[in-house]
Structure formats: structure tokens, C-alpha cells
Amino acid sequence: MNKIRVRYAPSPTGYLHIGGARSALFNYLFAKHNHGDFILRIEDTDVARNIEGAIESQTNDLKWLGIIPDESMDNPNPQCGPYRQMEKLDIYQKFCDLLIEKGYAYECFCSSEDLAKSKEEQLSRGISSPRYDRRCLKLSKEEKEELKVKGIKPAIRLKMPHNEVLEFDDMVRGKMSFKSDDIGDFVIMKSNGIPTYNFAVVIDDYMMKISHVLRGEEHLSNTPKQLQIYKYLGIEPPIFGHLSIITNERGKKLSKRDHDIRQFIEEYRKAGYLKEAIFNFLFLLGFSPEGENEIYSKEEAIKIFDINHLSSAPSMFDNKKLNWMNSYYIKNMSSDDYLNFVKDYVLEEYRLISQEKLDYLLLLFKSEIKSANEVNKLLDELFHFHSLSEEQKEFLNLDSSKIVLNKFLEKIYNIEDFSKEKVNVIFKEIMAETSLKGKFVYMPIRLKLTGLEHGIEIYNILYALGKEEIYRRISSN
């Protein structure tokens, strides 16, 4: 097989997770770098766990990131489809029948209770990794027919070879080996006629002419099972590679319990992260390019992607790095693009501000925010007064603070617009007239206007609030 063909095959049991997005991205980059095809298919056989709208959500998030499949349900290749597993149950059944015919698979009538009891017995005998005991392999044809007459539908198990070493060269991890006796005879077709993951994925990859499989480390133990199915069917397997796990900052494998890390791409979209930043961040999550550069466009990533630079060591999800990267991309947007971007995240109450004033304030925040939704926190600091602490109240009760506030009100009486120059003149005059300096001049006004000790420059606060609101806040008790 000359042309590289890779796939990303999510299940519609949830939304696009950051781990899944990284797998999709690396497959996409590998294909595009090598002028190959990137295929998107859906593994939807876990019917009970499928979520309505999950497929649409995942495909929309992939498109948002710029990970566009060459083939999918929306753009099928007639020679390789269908692209959803539940649409080809008859195909899986034909391959399953073939394995039974060749003696590589057999019917299993054991109930879940039978299997649980067998497992318990093996554990009691000191067997640390219980395996199926092949009791149904010994059933006669008559015994099988009798069970079927009773309405018991069999599952189908693959007959694993005895005492063999299953080896393969992993693109990321090098030579890997597994003992066949440690695996045992696993189910390839459930009694309801739906294939298990390890069987369906082999048939899917074969039909879609997949040349390379690049997926998460959690699938590493599945690979020897799939290789045995390929061997029994007489099919050349693809080349496998297993990506490193993603950890939190404490070195633990990322899980849904890590509430300090957003888990799904949709959450980053809603929070106001740029697709370029997420793409760039995921690109470096387990990939080590040469040099010190950390900012890469999609085109640059495709150009330099090299499978040999994928790391087998765990990849830490660094929130600080992601936020820095997103702020970098925000800062480098044009003013028009930036305003068009952040305005979608501005809360409705702030949309009542005049367009000119809102644009001015949003542009002030451009160099400060790490994500677009943070503009609301900064607008809140301006327009919502924050409760004062007892220490702050004591500061405002100082005679010096009262003098500064009174003089400030007098001096802004005839000012219509609060430019930086005019405001600086006012504060210089107050300092000259009171002999006060520093925080004893600026802090009383800032506290009375916002309730905060720090924030944007005072002349911007004055511009945002306007004279009427300034008078109201400073004059309030």
C-alpha cells in the first residue's frame, strides 16, 4: 500500500475530548504531511451509551479546529463505506462466519453469571489474570442445538493460539510484545449480533484501506488482539502507533475529576479561546519539534510534522501555557478582528453601552485577557461597584481622603470629556493644592468609583462611567 490513509474514529458517547482532539490532529497532520488521506468514521456500536447530538458536536468541533476529513459520512468514498458501524452489521457477520468456518472462532453460550463464577474460582486458585476457560469449545453439535432451542443466543469468541508471542513495531514506542496466553479467548461478536470493538475496528480498517493507526495509549493492549484477527483472516495489518497519555500538572492521568482543566473542546469555544491557539497547543502536546519556537500555524505544523518526534513519555496539560498561547494570538489580532471576536462573548447588560465606548473599553482589554469571556470580568470591575473592606472604609474616612474627593468633584464640574491629558492636569492640581502624593491622591477616587484598589487607569474609569455616575458614586455614603 503506497498511499498513507489514517483515521479518527470517535464514539458518539460524548463530546470531543482534548485527548480525542489531539489524536485526530496528529492523524490529520501525518496524512497531510505525507499527501495522504484523513478519514473520519463513527464507532457507534455501544448503542446504550450513545448520546443524541454527539456526532454533530464532535464533527463541528473538528471543523472549527481546521481538522477537515477527506472522507466521512458527509463525503463518502463508495469503495470504503459505510462510515458508521451500525450500518454494516451484515458485513461483520460475514467475516465472523468466515472465522468460525476456519476454526478460528467458536460459539459461547455462557451467561454473565457463569463467567463471574468462573472468574471467582480462578482467583481463589491464585490466578491473578483470569481468562475464559473454553468450556463452550468442548460442546458437541447436539448440545449447541439444544441450547439454541432453549432460546439461548451465543456470543462468538476468537480462539487465541497457545504459548505464542505476539510482536509488532510501534511507531512511537518501538518493539512491543505480548503473550497470547495472557489474553485468552475474547468475544468478537455479542449475542445480539453487534460486534465488539476489537473485531469491528479490524474490519473497518481493512475495508477503508487504512495504512497506519495512530491512537491513544489506552488501546495498546487491544493491538495484539487485533493483530491475531488480521492473521486469521490473512490480511496485512496496518502499522500501529500509540500516543502518550495526557496528565494533569500533578503527573496524574487526566480524568473528568480534574475540574481545574476544561475537558472538552466545546468548553474552550464557549470560554473564548481561539481555534488557532487550541490547534497550536494540541500540536505540542506530545510532539517535540526542533528548535525553541512554540508558535506554529496549521501550514507550518503540516510541514514539519514527523512521526519520529512523537514522545512516548506522558504529556502534561499545562493550563498556563495554553492561556499564554491564547493571549498571544489575541494580542496579534487586528483591532477589527479582535472586536468581532470578543463581542460575541460580551454579556447582554454590557451591550447597552454605546458602541463607541464599548469598542474603546474592549480594545483596552486586548493586551490583558487570556480568553474572550474575561472581558466581562473587566467590564464588571468598571460598572459594578464592589463592597469595601473595613480597612478600605477607614482609608476613605481619613481627612486627607475627604479633601481629595471634594477637590476632585470641584475640578470635574466643567469637564465634558475625560481625556488622559485633562485627568492628569486635575491630579497635578490636587497634589499641588493639598501637598498629598501617590495613593493618598489616587486611591480615594479609585475606591469610591469601583471599590477596588487596582485596575485600569483612572482616566479610563472616568470615561467609562461618565460625569453623572461619577458624581453619584463619589457623593454616596
DARABEL-V303996 format. One record per residue. RES is the residue in one small letter. D_LAST is the distance of its C-alpha to the last C-alpha in whole Angstrom. Layout:
# DARABEL-V303996
res->{RES & RES}
d_last->{D_LAST & D_LAST}
This chain:
# DARABEL-V303996
res->{m & n & k & i & r & v & r & y & a & p & s & p & t & g & y & l & h & i & g & g & a & r & s & a & l & f & n & y & l & f & a & k & h & n & h & g & d & f & i & l & r & i & e & d & t & d & v & a & r & n & i & e & g & a & i & e & s & q & t & n & d & l & k & w & l & g & i & i & p & d & e & s & m & d & n & p & n & p & q & c & g & p & y & r & q & m & e & k & l & d & i & y & q & k & f & c & d & l & l & i & e & k & g & y & a & y & e & c & f & c & s & s & e & d & l & a & k & s & k & e & e & q & l & s & r & g & i & s & s & p & r & y & d & r & r & c & l & k & l & s & k & e & e & k & e & e & l & k & v & k & g & i & k & p & a & i & r & l & k & m & p & h & n & e & v & l & e & f & d & d & m & v & r & g & k & m & s & f & k & s & d & d & i & g & d & f & v & i & m & k & s & n & g & i & p & t & y & n & f & a & v & v & i & d & d & y & m & m & k & i & s & h & v & l & r & g & e & e & h & l & s & n & t & p & k & q & l & q & i & y & k & y & l & g & i & e & p & p & i & f & g & h & l & s & i & i & t & n & e & r & g & k & k & l & s & k & r & d & h & d & i & r & q & f & i & e & e & y & r & k & a & g & y & l & k & e & a & i & f & n & f & l & f & l & l & g & f & s & p & e & g & e & n & e & i & y & s & k & e & e & a & i & k & i & f & d & i & n & h & l & s & s & a & p & s & m & f & d & n & k & k & l & n & w & m & n & s & y & y & i & k & n & m & s & s & d & d & y & l & n & f & v & k & d & y & v & l & e & e & y & r & l & i & s & q & e & k & l & d & y & l & l & l & l & f & k & s & e & i & k & s & a & n & e & v & n & k & l & l & d & e & l & f & h & f & h & s & l & s & e & e & q & k & e & f & l & n & l & d & s & s & k & i & v & l & n & k & f & l & e & k & i & y & n & i & e & d & f & s & k & e & k & v & n & v & i & f & k & e & i & m & a & e & t & s & l & k & g & k & f & v & y & m & p & i & r & l & k & l & t & g & l & e & h & g & i & e & i & y & n & i & l & y & a & l & g & k & e & e & i & y & r & r & i & s & s & n}
d_last->{80 & 79 & 76 & 73 & 71 & 68 & 66 & 63 & 63 & 60 & 60 & 58 & 56 & 53 & 51 & 52 & 51 & 50 & 54 & 56 & 54 & 55 & 59 & 59 & 58 & 60 & 63 & 62 & 62 & 65 & 67 & 66 & 67 & 70 & 70 & 71 & 69 & 66 & 66 & 64 & 65 & 64 & 65 & 64 & 66 & 64 & 63 & 62 & 59 & 58 & 55 & 55 & 54 & 54 & 57 & 55 & 52 & 54 & 56 & 53 & 51 & 54 & 54 & 51 & 52 & 55 & 57 & 60 & 63 & 66 & 67 & 65 & 65 & 64 & 67 & 70 & 73 & 76 & 78 & 75 & 73 & 72 & 68 & 67 & 69 & 69 & 71 & 74 & 75 & 79 & 79 & 78 & 80 & 83 & 82 & 82 & 85 & 87 & 85 & 87 & 90 & 90 & 90 & 86 & 84 & 85 & 84 & 82 & 82 & 80 & 77 & 73 & 75 & 78 & 76 & 73 & 76 & 78 & 75 & 75 & 78 & 78 & 75 & 77 & 80 & 78 & 77 & 74 & 74 & 76 & 77 & 79 & 82 & 84 & 86 & 86 & 88 & 91 & 91 & 94 & 94 & 95 & 92 & 89 & 91 & 91 & 87 & 86 & 88 & 86 & 83 & 82 & 80 & 81 & 78 & 80 & 80 & 81 & 84 & 83 & 85 & 86 & 86 & 85 & 82 & 80 & 79 & 77 & 76 & 72 & 70 & 67 & 69 & 73 & 75 & 74 & 77 & 77 & 79 & 80 & 81 & 77 & 76 & 79 & 79 & 76 & 76 & 76 & 76 & 74 & 76 & 74 & 76 & 73 & 73 & 71 & 69 & 72 & 74 & 72 & 71 & 75 & 76 & 73 & 73 & 77 & 77 & 74 & 76 & 73 & 74 & 71 & 69 & 66 & 63 & 61 & 63 & 62 & 65 & 68 & 69 & 70 & 72 & 75 & 75 & 75 & 78 & 80 & 80 & 80 & 84 & 85 & 84 & 86 & 83 & 82 & 78 & 75 & 74 & 71 & 68 & 65 & 62 & 60 & 57 & 54 & 52 & 48 & 47 & 48 & 52 & 52 & 53 & 51 & 50 & 48 & 46 & 44 & 41 & 40 & 42 & 42 & 46 & 47 & 47 & 45 & 42 & 42 & 42 & 40 & 37 & 38 & 41 & 44 & 47 & 49 & 46 & 48 & 51 & 51 & 49 & 52 & 55 & 54 & 54 & 57 & 59 & 59 & 60 & 62 & 60 & 56 & 54 & 52 & 51 & 54 & 54 & 56 & 59 & 59 & 59 & 62 & 64 & 63 & 63 & 66 & 67 & 68 & 64 & 63 & 62 & 63 & 60 & 57 & 55 & 51 & 48 & 46 & 42 & 41 & 44 & 44 & 40 & 41 & 44 & 42 & 39 & 42 & 44 & 40 & 40 & 44 & 43 & 43 & 40 & 41 & 43 & 39 & 37 & 40 & 40 & 36 & 35 & 37 & 34 & 31 & 29 & 30 & 26 & 26 & 29 & 27 & 26 & 29 & 32 & 32 & 28 & 29 & 32 & 30 & 28 & 31 & 33 & 30 & 30 & 34 & 35 & 32 & 33 & 36 & 36 & 35 & 33 & 31 & 29 & 27 & 25 & 25 & 23 & 21 & 20 & 19 & 18 & 16 & 13 & 14 & 12 & 12 & 14 & 14 & 16 & 13 & 10 & 13 & 14 & 10 & 10 & 14 & 15 & 16 & 13 & 12 & 15 & 15 & 12 & 13 & 17 & 16 & 15 & 18 & 20 & 20 & 20 & 24 & 24 & 25 & 26 & 24 & 27 & 28 & 29 & 27 & 24 & 26 & 27 & 23 & 23 & 26 & 25 & 22 & 24 & 27 & 25 & 23 & 25 & 23 & 24 & 24 & 21 & 19 & 19 & 19 & 17 & 13 & 14 & 15 & 12 & 9 & 12 & 14 & 13 & 16 & 18 & 21 & 22 & 24 & 24 & 21 & 23 & 23 & 20 & 19 & 22 & 22 & 18 & 19 & 18 & 16 & 14 & 13 & 12 & 10 & 9 & 8 & 7 & 4 & 0}
